[in-house]
């Protein structure tokens, strides 16, 4: 096995372009001309048109009542690939496939694309509402609970230092003045969280590695936007420090997941059996990881 083989655990179910659900037998109905509502007519066909535009869009298509500007690229893949991410729809196709065939495939999957665009749009709205307001008194998710951040420039706390106070509402006191900028507050909190993450991840790796009969070699922290972790065949483990927002049971799932890759470098049934051997309820923890929405770190 190549020492450079690597497996990753993504933040989202489908982060990379992939084929949509199997083709349906009948193409979607053409857009309905403007006019009065007809009794029994599907509501989706009389709603106002929706607009979705990818920032790197190079082509545009109308899918039912939805206008979609999508990013299109040619690739070495053998099939047409479609993926909906935070920016919108991305499409890739072999060089030999004509644009007309690509657009026909998009129209055939219009329902799937529209649904994913709406779901992603709703998720981005939720993320926007959860965006952190970096100021005195801000509360962050921490180990499944909350962390209260306070600015303290008193003589008892040196400038730039950090003091953690456990309790019903754990508090992090930063040695910063009340007029500290949002970037200063964010950077101070991130530095502290990353130190906590490294210590906790190391402890959990050492806890699960003997149970799995593996030996990890190196831990590095990641700030990746789409990956919770990765494992290389050479024993290198990479974990996203923002896992610290989740409860310990969820963190343990990611740790066990990555360590299991040191035994099975794929996601075959044998791999999941390996995870199950140390964590019988891994499926529940995996669902929690996918369901919990974390605030954007900016």
C-alpha positions in Angstrom: 0.0 0.0 0.0 1.3 3.4 -0.9 2.5 5.4 2.1 0.9 8.4 0.6 -2.6 7.0 0.4 -5.0 9.2 2.3 -8.7 9.1 3.4 -10.7 12.1 4.4 -13.8 12.7 6.5 -15.9 15.6 5.0 -18.0 18.2 6.8 -20.8 17.6 4.3 -22.4 14.5 2.8 -21.4 15.3 -0.8 -18.6 17.8 -1.0 -17.2 16.7 -4.3 -18.9 16.5 -7.7 -20.8 13.3 -8.3 -23.5 11.9 -10.3 -27.1 12.8 -9.2 -29.8 10.2 -8.5 -30.6 7.7 -11.2 -32.3 9.1 -14.3 -36.1 9.2 -14.3 -38.0 7.8 -17.2 -39.8 11.0 -18.0 -38.3 14.5 -18.4 -39.7 17.3 -16.2 -42.6 19.3 -17.5 -41.8 22.5 -19.5 -42.2 25.8 -17.7 -45.8 27.0 -17.5 -46.6 30.2 -19.3 -47.7 33.2 -17.2 -51.4 33.0 -16.5 -54.1 32.3 -13.9 -53.8 29.5 -11.4 -55.5 26.4 -12.6 -57.2 24.2 -10.1 -55.1 21.1 -9.2 -52.0 22.5 -10.8 -48.7 21.9 -8.8 -47.8 24.8 -6.7 -44.1 24.7 -7.9 -45.2 25.6 -11.4 -46.9 28.9 -10.3 -44.3 30.2 -7.8 -42.2 33.3 -8.8 -39.0 32.3 -10.6 -36.0 31.7 -8.4 -32.4 32.8 -9.2 -29.2 31.0 -8.3 -25.9 32.3 -9.6 -22.5 30.7 -9.0 -19.8 33.4 -8.6 -17.7 31.7 -11.3 -20.7 31.0 -13.5 -19.9 30.6 -17.2 -23.2 29.2 -18.4 -26.9 29.8 -17.7 -29.9 27.5 -17.9 -33.6 27.6 -16.9 -34.7 24.6 -15.0 -38.5 24.8 -14.6 -39.1 28.1 -12.9 -35.5 28.4 -11.6 -32.8 30.4 -13.4 -29.4 28.8 -12.7 -26.1 30.3 -13.6 -23.6 27.5 -13.1 -19.8 27.0 -13.2 -18.9 24.7 -16.0 -15.6 23.0 -16.8 -14.2 20.2 -18.9 -12.5 17.3 -17.3 -11.0 13.9 -17.9 -14.0 12.2 -16.2 -16.1 9.8 -18.3 -19.5 11.1 -17.2 -21.3 14.4 -16.5 -20.9 15.4 -12.9 -23.1 17.7 -10.9 -22.5 19.1 -7.4 -24.3 21.8 -5.4 -22.1 23.6 -2.9 -22.2 26.8 -0.9 -21.5 28.8 -4.1 -24.2 27.0 -6.2 -24.2 24.5 -9.0 -21.0 23.2 -10.5 -21.0 20.9 -13.6 -18.1 19.0 -15.2 -18.2 17.0 -18.3 -15.8 15.1 -20.6 -14.3 17.1 -23.5 -16.2 15.0 -26.1 -19.7 15.7 -24.6 -21.5 18.4 -26.5 -23.0 21.3 -24.5 -26.5 20.3 -25.7 -26.1 16.9 -24.0 -25.0 18.6 -20.8 -28.0 20.8 -20.7 -30.3 17.9 -21.5 -28.8 16.1 -18.5 -29.4 19.2 -16.3 -33.0 19.4 -17.4 -33.5 15.8 -16.7 -32.3 16.3 -13.1 -34.0 19.6 -12.6 -36.0 18.5 -9.6 -32.8 17.2 -7.9 -30.8 20.3 -8.7 -33.6 22.7 -7.5 -34.0 20.8 -4.3 -30.3 20.9 -3.5 -30.0 24.6 -4.4 -32.9 25.4 -2.0 -31.4 23.2 0.7 -28.0 24.8 0.4 -29.6 28.3 0.3 -31.4 27.6 3.6 -28.2 26.3 5.1 -26.3 29.4 4.1 -29.0 31.5 5.7 -28.7 29.6 8.9 -25.0 30.0 8.9 -25.4 33.7 8.3 -27.7 33.9 11.3 -25.2 32.0 13.4 -22.2 34.1 12.5 -20.2 35.1 15.5 -20.2 38.7 16.6 -16.7 39.1 18.0 -17.2 41.3 21.0 -17.1 41.3 24.8 -19.7 38.7 26.1 -19.9 36.6 22.9 -21.0 33.0 23.6 -19.5 30.2 21.4 -20.3 26.4 21.2 -17.7 24.5 23.1 -17.6 20.7 23.7 -21.3 20.5 23.1 -22.0 23.3 25.6 -21.2 27.0 25.6 -18.1 29.2 26.2 -18.6 32.7 27.5 -15.8 35.1 26.2 -15.1 38.2 28.3 -12.5 41.0 27.8 -10.5 41.8 30.9 -7.8 44.4 31.0 -7.5 44.5 34.8 -4.1 44.3 36.5 -4.7 40.7 37.4 -4.7 39.5 33.8 -1.6 40.4 31.7 -2.2 41.8 28.3 -2.6 39.1 25.7 -3.0 36.3 28.3 -5.9 34.0 28.6 -7.7 32.6 31.7 -10.2 29.7 31.6 -12.8 29.5 34.3 -14.8 26.2 34.4 -18.3 26.2 35.8 -22.0 26.0 34.7 -21.1 28.5 32.0 -17.4 28.1 31.2 -15.8 31.4 30.8 -12.7 32.5 28.8 -11.2 35.7 30.0 -8.9 37.5 27.5 -6.3 40.0 28.5 -7.6 42.5 26.0 -9.1 46.0 26.4 -12.8 46.7 25.8 -11.9 48.5 22.5 -10.2 45.4 21.1 -11.1 44.7 17.4 -13.1 41.7 16.4 -10.1 40.3 14.7 -8.0 40.5 17.9 -10.7 38.8 19.9 -11.2 36.1 17.2 -7.5 35.3 16.9 -7.0 35.1 20.7 -10.0 32.7 21.1 -8.8 30.6 18.1 -5.3 30.3 19.5 -6.6 29.1 22.8 -9.0 26.6 21.2 -6.3 25.2 19.0 -4.1 24.5 22.1 -7.0 22.8 23.8 -7.8 20.8 20.6 -4.3 19.5 20.3 -4.2 18.3 23.9 -7.6 16.7 23.7 -7.1 15.1 20.3 -3.8 13.6 21.4 -5.4 12.1 24.5 -8.3 10.6 22.5 -6.0 9.2 19.8 -3.9 7.5 22.6 -7.2 6.2 24.0 -8.5 4.5 20.9 -5.3 3.5 19.1 -4.5 0.5 21.4 -8.1 -0.7 21.1 -7.8 -0.7 17.3 -4.3 -2.2 17.3 -2.8 0.7 15.4 -0.1 3.3 16.0 -0.5 6.9 14.8 2.7 8.8 14.1 1.9 12.5 13.8 -1.1 14.8 14.6 -1.7 18.1 12.7 -4.5 20.5 13.1 -6.6 21.6 10.2 -8.8 24.7 9.5 -10.3 23.1 6.3 -13.7 24.3 5.3 -15.0 20.9 4.1 -13.1 18.2 6.0 -13.3 17.1 9.6 -10.2 14.9 9.3 -7.9 12.7 7.2 -5.6 9.8 7.7 -2.6 8.7 5.7 -1.2 5.2 5.4 2.1 6.5 7.0 0.3 7.1 10.3 -0.3 10.8 9.9 -3.6 12.0 11.4 -5.1 15.4 10.5 -8.1 16.7 12.5 -10.0 19.9 12.2 -9.6 22.0 15.4 -13.2 23.2 15.2 -14.3 19.7 16.2 -13.9 21.3 19.7 -17.3 22.9 19.2 -18.9 19.4 19.3 -19.5 17.2 22.3 -16.8 14.7 23.2 -18.9 11.7 21.9 -18.8 13.3 18.4 -15.1 14.1 18.6 -14.4 10.5 19.6 -16.3 9.3 16.5 -14.1 11.3 14.2 -10.9 10.1 16.1 -12.0 6.5 15.9 -13.0 7.0 12.2 -9.5 8.3 11.2 -7.6 5.7 13.3 -9.7 2.9 11.7 -8.3 4.0 8.3 -4.9 3.0 9.6 -6.3 -0.6 9.3 -8.6 -0.2 6.3 -7.9 2.6 3.8 -11.3 2.7 2.3 -15.0 2.9 3.3 -15.8 -0.7 2.7 -18.0 -2.8 5.0 -14.7 -4.0 6.6 -13.9 -0.4 7.5 -17.2 0.2 9.2 -16.9 -3.1 11.0 -13.6 -1.8 12.4 -15.2 1.4 13.6 -18.1 -0.6 15.1 -15.6 -2.7 17.1 -14.7 0.2 19.3 -17.9 2.3 18.9 -21.1 0.3 18.4 -23.2 3.5 18.3 -21.0 5.2 15.7 -23.9 5.7 13.3 -25.8 7.9 15.9 -22.6 9.9 16.5 -22.1 10.3 12.8 -25.6 11.6 12.4 -25.0 14.2 15.1 -21.8 15.4 13.4 -23.7 15.9 10.2 -26.8 17.5 11.8 -25.2 20.1 14.1 -24.7 23.5 12.5 -21.5 25.4 13.5 -21.1 29.1 13.1 -18.9 30.4 10.4 -15.4 31.2 11.8 -14.8 34.7 10.4 
